[in-house]
Amino acid sequence: MCYPPVAMGTRKPRGKSAGIRVNRTLPEPVYLQIADQIRNNIQNNELEDGHRLPTMRELAALLRVNRNTVRAAYAELERIGLVQSDVGRGTFVRRRRVSALGWKPGAAAGDGTFRWERLVSRRSAGRGDVIERLSIGDGVARIELTGAVADRSLFPVDGFREALEEVVREMGPAILDYGSREGYLPLRQWLAGRLSAHGTPVSENDLFILNGAQPGLDLVGKLLIEEGDAVAVESPTYHNALGAFRVYGADPVGVPMDGEGIVPGALEEAFARRPFKLLYCMPTFQNPTGVSMSRARREAVLALARTHGVAVLEDTFDADLRYRGKEEAPLRSLTGGRDVLLLGTFSKILFPGLRLGWLVAPPALHGAIGRLRRSADLAAGLLAQAAVHRFCEKGLLDRHLEYVRGVNARRLRVLVESMRRHFPEEVHWTEPEGGMSLWVTLPRSIDAVDVLLEARRLGVNFAPGPLFHADGGGANALRLSFTLEQEERIAEGVEILGGILKAKIAEPRGVPNDAPSVFL
């Protein structure tokens, strides 16, 4: 079966032979093209159970791709349970193992082994996981330009230890008890005061303390989303938000961005095509691009959401990390923004081990939020909340933020200067005024996953573009984060990436439509 070049997500087999073909003009990563076509062959019964696939070396040579690309394709097929790799024997079709793809479940295997993979729910399966595994650490020491995370060497350990000891000494055993579902009142009052001082009037009664921002995404998913609901997201967007919404049956729809964030015209077109339940956006230092919306853009986006009756979830996860430029008002502070759900976290501005975030919600949702929390995590940890409140109350957070902003600003400057020095002129990137990462666009002929596989071999890690797109696009893009590594290591990592990109651009161009069709 030979697949002609088609738009991503379309698969139209033309015959009965089980063949695959790659097309480098498609936005879909090459390894996913390979995995998708093999998966279709298996599901269409064109590759029988027990069929031995070509070796990675053989298939790479036939398709004229890197062997690591085939390795990633086979890893994805094994993850979803369609093949099994036996060391020394090869990779074989094993489709009977998977219930998430429609196979009849059954826990008892012939050898008596309990097969959990047959019982795992469909919602836990997702195609993007293999890319995520590639972009996160595997225990090998590398220059980490992936992950919008804080540098642990900057954590204010001594100040936080003092705050922790103080609240334990003063509150005694009570500090180790359950807290309220809404959260520790002094911390909510402090947060409400801080938000109000920055132009977003908030009452402590509208604030809920959560176990991090990610549980906030999950909470909003439970609260609002029904099976099949459309959720508008920036394209690209935060990958874990896509996963959080999809668990509840959402259909995330990516809306294009430009240098000022989400494009109002594209958002209006999306809203006109079908009903939407929710708009999820990051107006300040958006992840993964680092782009911030202008005041006019924020007002236009908010007005569109209100006109079409779409709820808005505004994620401000790194809005405090501004290194230059003037502060922009959150959507919630604008005219008509009082019903905006506002999500924040201490993970990016302090340290992630606390697992503390917060959600501002209108009174109409308070009862439902309380019921959902009662059946989920009950409440955030009281000890962490009290210690963070004491730390903030003493002015230590602001002191820490001032220090971190200076360090991060220098690291961002080194990253951009190194890219100007070492990246080919065909490569483009955003230059944010703050945040934790920026977005790189490669020539369309270059697959970011292929670059990542080579970069990891040479000791550099980053996050590839498809991870951040609801439709799997972004094959020729990647995110570089700058908050985790020292300046000299950032420069070294960029120099390595520049060498890889120059080599990729210099490679002879294939002719996609004449690419070989390999029969399995």
PyMOL commands that set and color helices and strands:
alter all, ss='L'
color gray80, all
select helices_A, chain A and resi 30-43+56-63+67-79+95-97+116-118+122-124+129-135+152-154+157-176+185-197+204-206+213-224+239-246+264-273+295-307+331-333+352-354+363-374+382-393+396-422+448-457+465-468+487-506+512-514
alter helices_A, ss='H'
color red, helices_A
select strands_A, chain A and resi 19-21+83-86+90-93+143-144+207-210+230-235+251-258+261-262+278-281+311-315+341-345+357-360+428-429+437-441+460-461+463-464+477-481+517-519
alter strands_A, ss='S'
color yellow, strands_A
deselect
rebuild
show_as cartoon
